[in-house]
Amino acid sequence: MRFGILLSIPVCFALHLQAFFSLDKDLISRTDFEAWLSQQSSIAFRGILANVGGSKTNLHDVKPGAVLASPSSKNPDYYYQWTRDAALTVRMLMEHLYDTNLGDSETKRLVELYISNCHTLQRLDNLSGKFDDEKRSGLGEPKFYLNSTPFNGAWGRPQSDGPALRLSTIIQYLNLLLAHKAKFENPDLESPYYVYHEIVKPDLEFVVANWEMQTFDLWEEIHGVHLYTSMAHLRSLVDGIDIARAFGDFEFVQNLTSTFESVKKFILSEAGFVGENHLLETPSLVMSGKRGGLDSAIILAALHSHNLEAGNHTSIPFDIDDSKVLQTLHAFVDQMKQLYHLNRNLSGEGIGAALGRYPEDIYNGVGTSEGNPWFLCTASAAEAVYKLVYKLNHNRQDIIIDECNREFFKQFFPQRLGNKISYGSDDFKLIIFRMFSYSDSFLQIIQAHVDDQGHISEQFNRYNGLMEGARDLTWSYGAVWNAIRWRKKAIGYI
């Protein structure tokens, strides 16, 4: 599959591409799936590092710790740091540190550079507001230049998921340090206590003050109330309660706990996120008849608001084994199979599909016409089901069938599907195996549409499968790497 690189590339970006391409001289495997997984995991991780300022392969015009969304500077221009993308990218780097027991000093250095850079970005006055106003409104600014200065152009602002994602990411690193009795190596980060009070707590104060505010969604298109944003808030409050308690900030714990209960009630019963048949990302669009409510942001919300390895997010609804989440995924995949020409030969049960952002999407990666499949959306579906396989087995859970999730499980076990499949039974093992194969089918689609060196853009064309949109998108690399990581964890139960 050929990669449609933009013809007009400034010299600095060409150098970046040359540095990154030189890492991957061998062609990826198109026929051996297991070989490709190993290759692509390595390529994806290097792709993440290549877009982090201060890494050995990054450009000098990216400030250390800043996370470049993509080296594309035009058609589209993604040469910025988004608060959301950066937080999710660094969270994936920390998954690697978790796996290596903090044994990768270079990745640890980059994570700490990111945290230090967050301190700088938080305090910049911008068009969303100021750091030190009553609601810390400046923290809702969605993106910055890569030299850590404000972007003052027109944009969809504010975006209140960014501070929540950022603080949860930093807390995850603090917890990792505390668990290993390790210290910061970056001298700008004086201590965990300093990072909590100077970086984490301001973001928590933003969430407490602004969680009810209407904001732009993670796709930066719609101003309103969104499930993904509210779920990011909820996780940040759980993480905040734990870390505030650890540092003895008990008065703030009470404030956070009260806010958590309010946000949870809002999500479950007040916002309109729970539809009759599936979850709704932006209820106002459904009520106005502009959208049906299905959106890959719902799957991303389930993934990003829970950390299965930490085990402290059980009070947060809509994990990947939730019936509404599973029915949402099933309905979303079915609709995407009908929508994209690329999926026309994928109509069978228990087979994944190329997934876009939402069915009504018209963004084509440069302008507006017809939406395309996105690599990160397709990979996230794989990750969700791998996590389901892992969670059911790790926790020795029975599979409980209800009217909401029945259609999801029916595709793996159409015969004699009762109300409960007992853990460890032959039927349980068969369903687990078929779900694992279902997850693989999403990654096999990605295998078919990355370029011959494993580079991953933002989108691939809905008709011919060629890559489109921002090239070497950091979030795409992170989503694919994380899906493969969870495959490795789930395969032990197959």
Secondary structure, 3 states (H helix, E strand, C coil): CCCCCCCCCCHHHHHHHHHHHCCCCCCCCCCCHHHHHHHHHHHHHHHHHHCECCCCCCCCCCCCCCECCCCCECCCECCCEEHHHHHHHHHHHHHHHHHCCCCCHHHHHHHHHHHHHHHHHHCCCECCECCCCCCCHHHHCCEECCCCCECCCCCCCCCCHHHHHHHHHHHHHHHHHHHCCCCCCCCCCCCHHHHHHHHHHHHHHHHHHHCCCCEECCCCCCEECCHHHHHHHHHHHHHHHHHHHHCCCHHHHHHHHHHHHHHHHHHHHHCCCECCCCECCCHHHHHCCCCCCCCHHHHHHHHHCCCCCCCCCCCCCCCCCCHHHHHHHHHHHHHHHHHCHHHCCCCCCCCCCCCCCCCCCCECCCCECCCCCEHHHHHHHHHHHHHHHHHHHHCCCCEECCCCCHHHHHCCCCCCCCCEECCCCHHHHHHHHHHHHHHHHHHHHHHHHCCCCCCCCCEECCCCCCEECCCCCHHHHHHHHHHHHHHHHHHHHC
